[in-house]
């Protein structure tokens, strides 16, 4: 073994050792639409809760049926697990009075954390009557919620330009947001540059990187185009030839996510938000490799 190789291995080992499990994690789920999906969801929650996440969030759709499922799942998580549960709340397809009622219902049910989002505009709809900044203000007027908002290191797909997007993001933070959770990304430099730009204009709240362990690469590529997320060329090479090999895809996805967390941790990041897609396997394995361990055995 050459001296340079030995040094590289020593640096890698030290990077892993430095983590010492000193990381905070949170997990995102979505409301199930079938009995089988509900079973999968609760299996995932029961496994990931052993890692003592700071909170778990549940996504939310712009229609009453999805909203009701989000309400139900959030309250069940709180009652069954004792975890801090944060529902997503959007201001698309809901009046201010409806949003106030939803907020008060959450607060009176002991749900104090909310992920506040504008939401996707339905095709053919006019300009929305509210944006995330307005929703943050509305929530803070109802009660002292702990509010997370979205951030886009690679620029929101509807933004005029990066500067306009940054200023809109600052408005959300100034309105009372406690932290931001980023859109998933794979270019670590884009997150670090975004964090620096935020600090330069006085955004001091935590910007939590959103980590997506990739299992279905073809779906990711299609979805990333809609979200304005860059998929680096090296990822194409890694996943090449794995279309019919889910085991290899999962291993690659876990490896990429672990490397990202290691690099970001070296840059001072201590909190990470995992997009689980309601599956626990990859997120649990990544957290385990990074030093997070269950505090109690189930």
Backbone as CSV, one residue per row, in Angstrom:
resi,resn,N_x,N_y,N_z,CA_x,CA_y,CA_z,C_x,C_y,C_z
1,UNK,0.849,-1.203,0.000,0.000,0.000,0.000,0.878,1.245,0.000
2,UNK,0.632,2.183,-0.942,1.408,3.397,-1.023,1.118,4.326,0.136
3,UNK,2.047,5.246,0.390,1.890,6.160,1.522,0.696,7.093,1.316
4,UNK,0.466,7.523,0.048,-0.661,8.412,-0.206,-1.985,7.705,0.044
5,UNK,-2.080,6.429,-0.389,-3.294,5.651,-0.155,-3.532,5.471,1.338
6,UNK,-2.451,5.175,2.063,-2.574,4.988,3.508,-3.072,6.270,4.180
7,UNK,-2.570,7.417,3.710,-3.007,8.697,4.289,-4.484,8.950,3.997
8,UNK,-4.896,8.619,2.762,-6.306,8.824,2.398,-7.224,7.966,3.264
9,UNK,-6.822,6.708,3.492,-7.623,5.814,4.328,-7.660,6.324,5.761
10,UNK,-6.551,6.823,6.239,-6.496,7.361,7.602,-7.426,8.567,7.744
11,UNK,-7.437,9.446,6.712,-8.314,10.620,6.732,-9.771,10.192,6.736
12,UNK,-10.105,9.203,5.886,-11.480,8.707,5.821,-11.910,8.127,7.159
13,UNK,-11.057,7.298,7.738,-11.387,6.698,9.029,-11.569,7.766,10.103
14,UNK,-10.724,8.794,10.067,-10.824,9.857,11.051,-12.116,10.641,10.868
15,UNK,-12.501,10.869,9.592,-13.744,11.581,9.325,-14.934,10.841,9.918
16,UNK,-14.950,9.517,9.762,-16.028,8.706,10.308,-15.985,8.729,11.834
17,UNK,-14.774,8.609,12.392,-14.626,8.591,13.847,-15.063,9.918,14.463
18,UNK,-14.794,11.021,13.751,-15.123,12.341,14.280,-16.616,12.545,14.459
19,UNK,-17.416,11.810,13.680,-18.867,11.979,13.790,-19.379,11.528,15.148
20,UNK,-18.910,10.375,15.620,-19.230,9.872,16.962,-20.732,9.854,17.252
21,UNK,-21.530,9.726,16.217,-22.977,9.717,16.434,-23.526,11.053,16.879
22,UNK,-22.693,12.108,16.791,-23.093,13.428,17.283,-23.868,14.189,16.216
23,UNK,-24.913,13.572,15.694,-25.740,14.175,14.661,-27.200,14.122,15.095
24,UNK,-27.988,15.048,14.588,-29.427,15.044,14.815,-30.125,14.750,13.506
25,UNK,-31.154,13.930,13.567,-31.865,13.577,12.341,-33.362,13.797,12.514
26,UNK,-34.024,13.981,11.396,-35.486,13.999,11.339,-35.884,13.238,10.086
27,UNK,-37.134,12.791,10.040,-37.587,11.937,8.943,-38.918,12.433,8.391
28,UNK,-39.062,12.335,7.062,-40.319,12.717,6.420,-41.060,11.485,5.926
29,UNK,-42.381,11.482,6.147,-43.261,10.415,5.662,-44.406,11.053,4.877
30,UNK,-45.185,10.219,4.176,-46.382,10.717,3.511,-47.574,9.860,3.919
31,UNK,-48.785,10.411,3.872,-49.963,9.658,4.323,-50.222,8.443,3.431
32,UNK,-50.478,7.278,4.001,-50.740,6.080,3.192,-52.127,6.141,2.554
33,UNK,-52.258,5.475,1.416,-53.552,5.464,0.716,-54.147,4.069,0.637
34,UNK,-53.524,3.098,1.288,-54.061,1.739,1.318,-53.642,1.078,2.622
35,UNK,-54.272,-0.038,2.928,-53.944,-0.756,4.165,-52.511,-1.261,4.141
36,UNK,-52.081,-1.758,2.974,-50.704,-2.265,2.859,-49.696,-1.138,3.070
37,UNK,-49.985,0.037,2.473,-49.088,1.179,2.646,-49.078,1.664,4.084
38,UNK,-50.209,1.552,4.756,-50.261,1.948,6.161,-49.398,1.024,7.022
39,UNK,-49.431,-0.273,6.720,-48.580,-1.226,7.447,-47.109,-0.887,7.247
40,UNK,-46.742,-0.578,5.997,-45.351,-0.226,5.703,-44.939,1.033,6.444
41,UNK,-45.839,2.020,6.458,-45.548,3.271,7.150,-45.252,3.035,8.619
42,UNK,-46.116,2.269,9.301,-45.931,2.089,10.731,-44.732,1.209,11.058
43,UNK,-44.418,0.262,10.186,-43.181,-0.507,10.364,-41.974,0.420,10.307
44,UNK,-42.013,1.368,9.366,-40.905,2.315,9.218,-40.818,3.253,10.415
45,UNK,-41.959,3.781,10.841,-41.960,4.685,11.995,-41.449,3.963,13.240
46,UNK,-41.920,2.743,13.456,-41.517,2.000,14.649,-40.018,1.719,14.656
47,UNK,-39.444,1.521,13.469,-37.997,1.260,13.427,-37.196,2.546,13.582
48,UNK,-37.591,3.575,12.878,-36.818,4.811,12.897,-36.974,5.593,14.203
49,UNK,-38.065,5.371,14.928,-38.250,6.102,16.196,-37.177,5.721,17.207
50,UNK,-36.577,4.534,17.067,-35.543,4.103,18.005,-34.279,4.951,17.898
51,UNK,-34.153,5.714,16.804,-32.990,6.584,16.617,-33.196,7.955,17.256
52,UNK,-34.343,8.131,17.924,-34.662,9.370,18.640,-34.539,10.610,17.740
53,UNK,-35.303,10.655,16.652,-35.252,11.843,15.787,-35.753,13.087,16.508
54,UNK,-35.265,14.248,16.089,-35.737,15.516,16.667,-37.223,15.707,16.380
55,UNK,-37.641,15.301,15.189,-39.062,15.336,14.838,-39.270,14.477,13.599
56,UNK,-40.512,14.173,13.318,-40.869,13.529,12.054,-41.955,14.392,11.411
57,UNK,-41.924,14.482,10.089,-42.917,15.286,9.387,-43.756,14.401,8.477
58,UNK,-44.951,14.880,8.175,-45.862,14.157,7.287,-46.349,15.126,6.221
59,UNK,-46.230,14.727,4.951,-46.569,15.618,3.847,-48.078,15.828,3.743
60,UNK,-48.436,16.749,2.860,-49.792,17.286,2.861,-50.165,17.665,1.438
61,UNK,-51.333,17.274,0.983,-51.769,17.596,-0.360,-52.801,18.697,-0.385
62,UNK,-52.996,19.283,-1.562,-53.920,20.408,-1.690,-55.347,19.932,-1.957
63,UNK,-55.833,19.021,-1.133,-57.254,18.655,-1.189,-57.650,18.108,0.179
64,UNK,-58.926,18.152,0.466,-59.386,17.837,1.819,-59.105,16.394,2.220
65,UNK,-59.187,15.453,1.265,-58.944,14.055,1.596,-57.537,13.814,2.104
66,UNK,-56.542,14.375,1.386,-55.149,14.226,1.814,-54.909,14.958,3.120
67,UNK,-55.528,16.138,3.259,-55.362,16.889,4.513,-55.863,16.081,5.697
68,UNK,-57.003,15.440,5.530,-57.554,14.632,6.623,-56.625,13.476,6.979
69,UNK,-56.023,12.849,5.977,-55.100,11.739,6.254,-53.862,12.248,6.985
70,UNK,-53.375,13.429,6.587,-52.224,14.010,7.284,-52.556,14.271,8.745
71,UNK,-53.712,14.882,8.999,-54.156,15.140,10.379,-54.151,13.841,11.180
72,UNK,-54.737,12.795,10.604,-54.878,11.529,11.306,-53.530,10.894,11.616
73,UNK,-52.641,10.870,10.614,-51.331,10.250,10.813,-50.527,11.012,11.857
74,UNK,-50.548,12.342,11.780,-49.800,13.169,12.733,-50.250,12.899,14.167
75,UNK,-51.551,12.889,14.379,-52.058,12.664,15.732,-51.759,11.246,16.215
76,UNK,-51.834,10.273,15.310,-51.501,8.890,15.678,-50.036,8.753,16.056
77,UNK,-49.152,9.422,15.297,-47.718,9.356,15.607,-47.467,9.906,17.008
78,UNK,-48.056,11.057,17.300,-47.851,11.672,18.617,-48.361,10.770,19.730
79,UNK,-49.551,10.198,19.535,-50.163,9.386,20.588,-49.468,8.035,20.743
80,UNK,-49.077,7.415,19.622,-48.515,6.059,19.672,-47.026,6.021,19.977
81,UNK,-46.307,7.099,19.627,-44.845,7.050,19.764,-44.280,8.108,20.707
82,UNK,-45.000,9.201,20.914,-44.468,10.289,21.718,-43.470,11.160,20.971
83,UNK,-43.248,10.878,19.676,-42.325,11.689,18.889,-42.916,13.061,18.627
84,UNK,-42.041,14.049,18.408,-42.490,15.361,17.944,-42.925,15.202,16.497
85,UNK,-44.194,15.469,16.232,-44.751,15.259,14.896,-45.094,16.602,14.267
86,UNK,-44.593,16.833,13.061,-44.780,18.117,12.385,-45.513,17.915,11.069
87,UNK,-46.780,18.309,10.998,-47.503,18.188,9.738,-47.060,19.246,8.739
88,UNK,-47.020,18.871,7.466,-46.887,19.881,6.424,-48.224,20.601,6.313
89,UNK,-48.173,21.893,6.051,-49.391,22.676,5.848,-49.158,23.608,4.670
90,UNK,-50.034,23.536,3.666,-49.919,24.411,2.504,-51.076,25.398,2.485
91,UNK,-50.861,26.522,1.787,-51.915,27.533,1.715,-52.571,27.568,0.342
92,UNK,-52.335,26.571,-0.474,-53.037,26.420,-1.741,-54.374,25.712,-1.474
93,UNK,-55.435,26.200,-2.083,-56.754,25.572,-1.977,-57.300,25.587,-0.546
94,UNK,-56.971,26.640,0.196,-57.521,26.789,1.545,-57.605,28.278,1.858
95,UNK,-58.715,28.699,2.448,-58.878,30.103,2.814,-58.120,30.408,4.098
96,UNK,-57.973,31.687,4.400,-57.300,32.064,5.640,-58.056,31.546,6.858
97,UNK,-59.381,31.615,6.806,-60.170,31.118,7.933,-59.990,29.614,8.116
98,UNK,-59.936,28.871,7.002,-59.706,27.424,7.097,-58.337,27.135,7.685
99,UNK,-57.336,27.893,7.256,-55.975,27.687,7.764,-55.899,28.009,9.254
100,UNK,-56.589,29.053,9.667,-56.604,29.392,11.098,-57.234,28.266,11.914
101,UNK,-58.313,27.695,11.398,-58.995,26.613,12.109,-58.113,25.377,12.193
102,UNK,-57.433,25.056,11.080,-56.520,23.907,11.065,-55.404,24.119,12.087
103,UNK,-54.833,25.329,12.087,-53.736,25.635,13.007,-54.180,25.492,14.463
104,UNK,-55.333,26.045,14.792,-55.817,25.977,16.173,-56.145,24.543,16.573
105,UNK,-56.652,23.767,15.629,-56.937,22.362,15.910,-55.650,21.610,16.232
106,UNK,-54.600,21.881,15.467,-53.304,21.259,15.768,-52.800,21.687,17.145
107,UNK,-52.833,22.988,17.402,-52.309,23.502,18.676,-53.065,22.904,19.862
108,UNK,-54.377,22.841,19.758,-55.190,22.296,20.843,-55.024,20.790,20.996
109,UNK,-54.495,20.143,19.956,-54.217,18.698,20.014,-52.785,18.419,20.457
110,UNK,-52.054,19.470,20.818,-50.680,19.299,21.278,-49.656,19.250,20.175
111,UNK,-50.066,19.586,18.942,-49.126,19.612,17.807,-48.591,21.035,17.697
112,UNK,-47.336,21.238,18.076,-46.755,22.576,18.148,-45.786,22.876,17.014
113,UNK,-45.478,21.876,16.193,-44.508,22.039,15.102,-45.218,21.905,13.759
114,UNK,-44.905,22.786,12.822,-45.518,22.751,11.495,-44.461,23.052,10.428
115,UNK,-44.559,22.346,9.299,-43.750,22.667,8.125,-44.647,23.488,7.198
116,UNK,-44.359,24.773,7.064,-45.225,25.704,6.338,-44.745,25.862,4.895
117,UNK,-45.631,25.574,3.942,-45.295,25.589,2.523,-46.384,26.288,1.716
118,UNK,-45.998,26.862,0.596,-47.029,27.399,-0.296,-47.843,26.267,-0.897
119,UNK,-47.146,25.240,-1.408,-47.806,24.132,-2.075,-47.758,24.292,-3.585
120,UNK,-47.994,23.198,-4.292,-47.977,23.217,-5.756,-49.256,23.848,-6.288
121,UNK,-49.099,24.736,-7.251,-50.249,25.398,-7.856,-50.896,24.445,-8.863
122,UNK,-52.195,24.150,-8.723,-52.866,23.269,-9.679,-52.783,23.827,-11.096
123,UNK,-52.638,22.936,-12.053,-52.519,23.352,-13.448,-53.741,24.171,-13.864
124,UNK,-53.481,25.305,-14.508,-54.568,26.162,-14.970,-55.062,27.148,-13.937
125,UNK,-54.521,27.086,-12.723,-54.969,28.005,-11.667,-54.292,29.367,-11.797
126,UNK,-54.922,30.377,-11.220,-54.365,31.719,-11.239,-53.280,31.852,-10.174
127,UNK,-52.713,33.036,-10.106,-51.705,33.341,-9.084,-52.287,33.082,-7.700
128,UNK,-51.554,32.405,-6.829,-52.097,32.075,-5.501,-52.378,33.315,-4.662
129,UNK,-53.354,33.178,-3.776,-53.718,34.298,-2.910,-52.796,34.424,-1.709
130,UNK,-52.034,33.365,-1.439,-51.098,33.378,-0.316,-49.808,32.667,-0.714
131,UNK,-48.731,33.060,-0.048,-47.450,32.389,-0.217,-46.973,31.906,1.144
132,UNK,-45.855,31.179,1.156,-45.374,30.616,2.413,-45.109,31.688,3.461
133,UNK,-44.609,32.844,3.024,-44.366,33.941,3.967,-45.656,34.343,4.681
134,UNK,-46.743,34.430,3.917,-48.037,34.777,4.506,-48.499,33.703,5.485
135,UNK,-48.253,32.446,5.122,-48.661,31.341,5.992,-47.882,31.357,7.299
136,UNK,-46.586,31.638,7.228,-45.774,31.716,8.455,-46.334,32.792,9.380
137,UNK,-46.640,33.954,8.819,-47.207,35.048,9.639,-48.544,34.631,10.252
138,UNK,-49.390,34.002,9.440,-50.704,33.574,9.942,-50.557,32.594,11.103
139,UNK,-49.646,31.644,10.964,-49.447,30.652,12.021,-48.932,31.296,13.301
140,UNK,-47.988,32.207,13.166,-47.437,32.871,14.341,-48.476,33.745,15.036
141,UNK,-49.439,34.237,14.267,-50.516,35.029,14.863,-51.475,34.161,15.677
142,UNK,-51.571,32.875,15.324,-52.488,31.979,16.034,-51.866,31.437,17.320
143,UNK,-50.598,31.080,17.255,-49.919,30.500,18.423,-48.417,30.490,18.153
144,UNK,-47.644,30.189,19.176,-46.179,30.208,19.043,-45.674,28.869,18.485
145,UNK,-46.072,28.565,17.254,-45.640,27.332,16.608,-44.132,27.357,16.341
146,UNK,-43.540,26.170,16.351,-42.188,25.979,15.838,-42.346,25.692,14.348
147,UNK,-41.837,26.583,13.503,-42.127,26.510,12.068,-40.880,26.244,11.245
148,UNK,-40.987,25.224,10.389,-39.965,24.955,9.386,-40.509,25.371,8.024
149,UNK,-39.629,25.866,7.157,-40.022,26.226,5.796,-39.059,25.558,4.817
150,UNK,-39.362,25.684,3.535,-38.538,25.050,2.508,-37.452,25.999,2.007
151,UNK,-36.326,25.417,1.621,-35.228,26.166,1.004,-34.777,25.422,-0.248
152,UNK,-34.251,26.174,-1.208,-33.888,25.598,-2.506,-32.455,25.991,-2.870
153,UNK,-31.477,25.177,-2.490,-30.073,25.503,-2.783,-29.802,25.730,-4.266
154,UNK,-30.579,25.062,-5.132,-30.355,25.198,-6.571,-31.425,26.062,-7.239
155,UNK,-32.119,26.873,-6.447,-33.111,27.859,-6.878,-34.468,27.205,-7.153
156,UNK,-35.507,27.810,-6.603,-36.873,27.335,-6.830,-37.179,27.365,-8.323
157,UNK,-37.797,26.313,-8.856,-38.026,26.248,-10.305,-38.891,27.381,-10.852
158,UNK,-39.664,28.065,-10.000,-40.514,29.163,-10.477,-39.884,30.535,-10.251
159,UNK,-38.709,30.579,-9.635,-38.084,31.866,-9.322,-37.553,32.544,-10.583
160,UNK,-37.592,33.888,-10.583,-37.056,34.648,-11.720,-35.559,34.442,-11.856
161,UNK,-34.870,34.438,-10.738,-33.424,34.227,-10.715,-33.010,33.898,-9.292
162,UNK,-31.713,33.594,-9.115,-31.226,33.167,-7.800,-31.366,34.265,-6.749
163,UNK,-31.131,35.523,-7.143,-31.215,36.608,-6.172,-32.644,36.824,-5.708
164,UNK,-33.595,36.784,-6.632,-35.006,36.940,-6.256,-35.445,35.806,-5.343
165,UNK,-34.962,34.600,-5.627,-35.302,33.451,-4.797,-34.733,33.611,-3.389
166,UNK,-33.500,34.115,-3.306,-32.860,34.309,-2.002,-33.614,35.347,-1.174
167,UNK,-34.046,36.424,-1.801,-34.772,37.471,-1.078,-36.141,36.974,-0.616
168,UNK,-36.787,36.157,-1.460,-38.074,35.575,-1.059,-37.875,34.628,0.125
169,UNK,-36.776,33.909,0.110,-36.466,33.011,1.219,-36.228,33.807,2.502
170,UNK,-35.518,34.923,2.393,-35.275,35.765,3.573,-36.591,36.288,4.149
171,UNK,-37.533,36.626,3.265,-38.840,37.088,3.746,-39.508,36.025,4.619
172,UNK,-39.414,34.759,4.189,-40.001,33.670,4.985,-39.341,33.572,6.352
173,UNK,-38.027,33.661,6.354,-37.312,33.534,7.620,-37.617,34.720,8.536
174,UNK,-37.677,35.926,7.953,-37.973,37.119,8.746,-39.401,37.109,9.274
175,UNK,-40.293,36.387,8.598,-41.695,36.326,9.025,-41.873,35.503,10.296
176,UNK,-40.853,34.739,10.662,-40.937,33.989,11.914,-40.574,32.523,11.832
177,UNK,-40.033,32.066,10.694,-39.631,30.664,10.589,-38.464,30.365,11.521
178,UNK,-38.482,29.175,12.106,-37.427,28.788,13.047,-36.258,28.097,12.358
179,UNK,-36.537,27.482,11.232,-35.485,26.802,10.468,-35.993,26.574,9.053
180,UNK,-35.089,26.174,8.181,-35.468,25.767,6.834,-34.964,24.353,6.588
181,UNK,-35.717,23.620,5.787,-35.309,22.292,5.336,-35.165,22.370,3.820
182,UNK,-34.038,21.946,3.298,-33.813,22.118,1.868,-34.492,21.043,1.031
183,UNK,-34.764,21.419,-0.206,-35.061,20.442,-1.234,-33.897,19.461,-1.288
184,UNK,-34.134,18.217,-1.664,-33.028,17.274,-1.782,-32.040,17.772,-2.834
185,UNK,-30.805,17.401,-2.701,-29.752,17.800,-3.637,-28.657,16.734,-3.601
186,UNK,-27.778,16.782,-4.590,-26.651,15.844,-4.643,-25.321,16.565,-4.828
187,UNK,-25.388,17.830,-5.187,-24.195,18.663,-5.320,-23.971,19.372,-3.987
188,UNK,-23.084,18.838,-3.182,-22.850,19.389,-1.844,-22.410,20.848,-1.914
189,UNK,-21.631,21.175,-2.932,-21.164,22.559,-3.073,-22.326,23.531,-3.228
190,UNK,-23.395,23.091,-3.880,-24.547,23.992,-4.065,-25.159,24.347,-2.710
191,UNK,-25.216,23.373,-1.800,-25.740,23.655,-0.464,-24.806,24.609,0.285
192,UNK,-23.520,24.354,0.242,-22.568,25.185,0.982,-22.543,26.613,0.453
193,UNK,-22.624,26.776,-0.873,-22.681,28.130,-1.446,-23.966,28.835,-1.027
194,UNK,-25.067,28.099,-1.039,-26.350,28.672,-0.628,-26.294,29.106,0.835
195,UNK,-25.735,28.274,1.673,-25.618,28.612,3.099,-24.794,29.887,3.288
196,UNK,-23.724,30.018,2.533,-22.891,31.223,2.626,-23.653,32.458,2.160
197,UNK,-24.425,32.332,1.078,-25.201,33.463,0.568,-26.273,33.879,1.574
198,UNK,-26.855,32.900,2.242,-27.855,33.201,3.269,-27.233,33.969,4.434
199,UNK,-26.082,33.498,4.877,-25.411,34.167,5.994,-25.029,35.597,5.626
200,UNK,-24.664,35.815,4.354,-24.225,37.133,3.913,-25.335,38.172,3.951
201,UNK,-26.608,37.742,3.872,-27.710,38.712,3.925,-28.470,38.648,5.253
202,UNK,-27.855,37.998,6.237,-28.406,38.055,7.584,-29.395,36.970,7.955
203,UNK,-29.411,35.870,7.213,-30.256,34.728,7.587,-29.455,33.872,8.565
204,UNK,-29.881,33.849,9.812,-29.112,33.171,10.849,-29.727,31.853,11.308
205,UNK,-30.956,31.582,10.898,-31.596,30.335,11.303,-30.912,29.135,10.619
206,UNK,-31.120,27.995,11.227,-30.513,26.766,10.717,-31.119,26.375,9.369
207,UNK,-30.261,25.940,8.463,-30.701,25.457,7.152,-30.346,23.971,7.086
208,UNK,-31.343,23.139,7.320,-31.141,21.692,7.441,-31.115,21.050,6.052
209,UNK,-30.052,20.344,5.708,-30.022,19.698,4.401,-30.994,18.526,4.320
210,UNK,-31.761,18.484,3.234,-32.661,17.368,2.985,-31.933,16.279,2.214
211,UNK,-31.908,15.079,2.770,-31.151,13.970,2.181,-32.127,12.933,1.622
212,UNK,-31.979,12.616,0.353,-32.822,11.614,-0.294,-31.981,10.396,-0.671
213,UNK,-32.093,9.292,0.081,-31.407,8.051,-0.321,-32.126,7.481,-1.556
214,UNK,-31.413,7.351,-2.650,-32.042,7.009,-3.929,-32.105,5.501,-4.128
215,UNK,-33.309,4.998,-4.349,-33.470,3.575,-4.664,-33.957,3.381,-6.095
216,UNK,-34.778,4.305,-6.601,-35.277,4.213,-7.970,-34.667,5.361,-8.776
217,UNK,-33.605,5.061,-9.498,-32.839,6.122,-10.157,-33.590,6.738,-11.329
218,UNK,-34.294,5.944,-12.118,-35.021,6.484,-13.264,-36.085,7.480,-12.821
219,UNK,-36.803,7.128,-11.758,-37.817,8.037,-11.229,-37.178,9.317,-10.717
220,UNK,-36.016,9.180,-10.065,-35.307,10.349,-9.548,-34.963,11.324,-10.673
221,UNK,-34.447,10.804,-11.777,-34.029,11.671,-12.882,-35.208,12.477,-13.409
222,UNK,-36.355,11.839,-13.569,-37.549,12.535,-14.057,-38.017,13.586,-13.046
223,UNK,-38.061,13.208,-11.783,-38.543,14.109,-10.743,-37.605,15.301,-10.560
224,UNK,-36.303,15.066,-10.677,-35.309,16.119,-10.479,-35.466,17.240,-11.494
225,UNK,-35.841,16.893,-12.718,-36.036,17.922,-13.747,-37.161,18.865,-13.358
226,UNK,-38.221,18.330,-12.757,-39.345,19.155,-12.328,-38.966,20.052,-11.159
227,UNK,-38.030,19.584,-10.332,-37.658,20.303,-9.105,-36.439,21.204,-9.278
228,UNK,-35.877,21.220,-10.484,-34.658,21.993,-10.752,-33.485,21.518,-9.892
229,UNK,-33.385,20.208,-9.729,-32.284,19.608,-8.978,-31.306,18.964,-9.961
230,UNK,-30.041,19.319,-9.845,-29.019,18.771,-10.731,-28.631,17.365,-10.283
231,UNK,-28.675,16.420,-11.228,-28.174,15.071,-10.966,-26.799,14.979,-11.630
232,UNK,-25.723,14.929,-10.846,-24.366,14.954,-11.415,-24.096,13.767,-12.328
233,UNK,-23.198,13.986,-13.280,-22.843,12.931,-14.215,-22.292,11.685,-13.535
234,UNK,-21.581,11.866,-12.428,-20.997,10.706,-11.761,-22.081,9.781,-11.206
235,UNK,-23.266,10.336,-10.907,-24.355,9.473,-10.446,-24.884,8.603,-11.581
236,UNK,-24.950,9.156,-12.780,-25.383,8.367,-13.940,-24.470,7.152,-14.110
237,UNK,-23.172,7.388,-13.956,-22.211,6.285,-14.122,-22.387,5.231,-13.029
238,UNK,-22.619,5.692,-11.799,-22.770,4.750,-10.689,-23.989,3.848,-10.861
239,UNK,-25.085,4.412,-11.353,-26.330,3.638,-11.473,-26.459,2.911,-12.810
240,UNK,-25.520,3.121,-13.689,-25.576,2.496,-15.009,-25.625,0.975,-14.891
241,UNK,-26.583,0.350,-15.580,-26.684,-1.107,-15.574,-27.388,-1.686,-14.367
242,UNK,-28.065,-0.844,-13.572,-28.726,-1.340,-12.347,-30.251,-1.340,-12.460
243,UNK,-30.772,-1.174,-13.670,-32.226,-1.078,-13.837,-32.976,-2.258,-13.228
244,UNK,-32.395,-3.439,-13.340,-33.051,-4.646,-12.828,-32.341,-5.213,-11.601
245,UNK,-31.658,-4.334,-10.881,-30.859,-4.771,-9.731,-31.126,-3.851,-8.538
246,UNK,-32.283,-4.003,-7.876,-32.635,-3.095,-6.779,-31.673,-3.160,-5.597
247,UNK,-31.084,-4.320,-5.359,-30.148,-4.431,-4.238,-28.942,-3.539,-4.448
248,UNK,-28.373,-3.578,-5.650,-27.222,-2.727,-5.949,-27.607,-1.257,-5.915
249,UNK,-28.785,-0.926,-6.452,-29.245,0.467,-6.420,-29.334,0.971,-4.986
250,UNK,-29.864,0.156,-4.095,-29.984,0.566,-2.690,-28.621,0.788,-2.049
251,UNK,-27.689,-0.091,-2.352,-26.340,0.057,-1.789,-25.680,1.332,-2.290
252,UNK,-25.856,1.619,-3.577,-25.291,2.841,-4.142,-25.946,4.065,-3.500
253,UNK,-27.276,4.024,-3.373,-27.988,5.151,-2.776,-27.556,5.423,-1.352
254,UNK,-27.387,4.354,-0.576,-26.943,4.518,0.810,-25.527,5.083,0.865
255,UNK,-24.660,4.603,-0.024,-23.269,5.064,-0.041,-23.184,6.550,-0.374
256,UNK,-23.952,6.989,-1.377,-23.945,8.404,-1.753,-24.419,9.267,-0.587
257,UNK,-25.517,8.866,0.051,-26.059,9.651,1.160,-25.078,9.716,2.323
258,UNK,-24.427,8.604,2.632,-23.455,8.603,3.725,-22.290,9.539,3.428
259,UNK,-21.809,9.507,2.194,-20.703,10.392,1.825,-21.112,11.858,1.946
260,UNK,-22.342,12.168,1.520,-22.823,13.544,1.626,-22.866,14.005,3.073
261,UNK,-23.413,13.158,3.939,-23.523,13.531,5.352,-22.143,13.718,5.970
262,UNK,-21.205,12.846,5.620,-19.835,12.974,6.158,-19.215,14.307,5.765
263,UNK,-19.338,14.669,4.482,-18.755,15.926,4.010,-19.442,17.116,4.685
264,UNK,-20.760,17.088,4.740,-21.494,18.197,5.353,-21.200,18.315,6.846
265,UNK,-21.042,17.164,7.517,-20.699,17.196,8.942,-19.342,17.845,9.162
266,UNK,-18.400,17.579,8.243,-17.095,18.221,8.338,-17.192,19.732,8.146
267,UNK,-18.266,20.170,7.488,-18.489,21.602,7.268,-19.358,22.218,8.362
268,UNK,-19.556,21.475,9.435,-20.252,22.018,10.592,-21.737,21.730,10.670
269,UNK,-22.281,20.969,9.718,-23.704,20.641,9.743,-23.937,19.512,10.744
270,UNK,-24.922,19.673,11.597,-25.210,18.660,12.613,-26.619,18.091,12.520
271,UNK,-27.486,18.733,11.730,-28.871,18.283,11.605,-29.152,17.886,10.157
272,UNK,-29.825,16.751,9.983,-30.118,16.230,8.651,-31.560,15.729,8.616
273,UNK,-32.234,16.017,7.510,-33.627,15.618,7.317,-33.666,14.573,6.204
274,UNK,-34.181,13.386,6.507,-34.199,12.295,5.520,-35.586,12.143,4.912
275,UNK,-35.624,12.155,3.583,-36.846,11.856,2.845,-36.945,10.337,2.712
276,UNK,-37.780,9.719,3.519,-37.772,8.252,3.632,-38.597,7.550,2.555
277,UNK,-39.550,8.261,1.945,-40.519,7.632,1.033,-41.243,6.480,1.734
278,UNK,-41.412,6.634,3.039,-42.119,5.678,3.904,-41.402,4.336,4.058
279,UNK,-40.121,4.277,3.700,-39.333,3.056,3.885,-38.214,3.361,4.872
280,UNK,-37.967,2.420,5.764,-36.970,2.670,6.804,-35.578,2.156,6.466
281,UNK,-35.472,1.184,5.562,-34.228,0.438,5.405,-33.010,1.318,5.133
282,UNK,-33.102,2.150,4.082,-31.941,2.947,3.710,-31.616,4.000,4.758
283,UNK,-32.635,4.719,5.228,-32.384,5.767,6.220,-31.802,5.185,7.505
284,UNK,-32.331,4.042,7.928,-31.830,3.419,9.152,-30.378,2.977,8.971
285,UNK,-30.074,2.345,7.843,-28.713,1.865,7.592,-27.725,3.026,7.535
286,UNK,-28.128,4.121,6.887,-27.249,5.295,6.797,-26.985,5.864,8.179
287,UNK,-28.035,6.037,8.963,-27.872,6.576,10.316,-26.994,5.663,11.171
288,UNK,-27.191,4.355,11.045,-26.382,3.404,11.799,-24.905,3.551,11.444
289,UNK,-24.610,3.639,10.144,-23.222,3.769,9.705,-22.601,5.078,10.168
290,UNK,-23.429,6.080,10.404,-22.930,7.381,10.842,-22.859,7.505,12.358
291,UNK,-23.153,6.402,13.046,-22.951,6.377,14.495,-24.189,6.527,15.339
292,UNK,-25.364,6.654,14.706,-26.600,6.762,15.477,-27.080,5.366,15.846
293,UNK,-27.409,5.156,17.098,-27.806,3.836,17.570,-29.098,3.941,18.381
294,UNK,-29.918,2.883,18.348,-31.124,2.883,19.174,-30.757,3.012,20.647
295,UNK,-31.540,3.788,21.368,-31.275,3.943,22.805,-31.979,2.880,23.623
296,UNK,-32.992,2.267,23.026,-33.673,1.165,23.688,-33.914,0.061,22.685
297,UNK,-33.912,-1.153,23.134,-34.159,-2.274,22.232,-35.642,-2.575,22.204
298,UNK,-36.150,-2.813,20.988,-37.572,-3.170,20.842,-37.723,-4.673,20.779
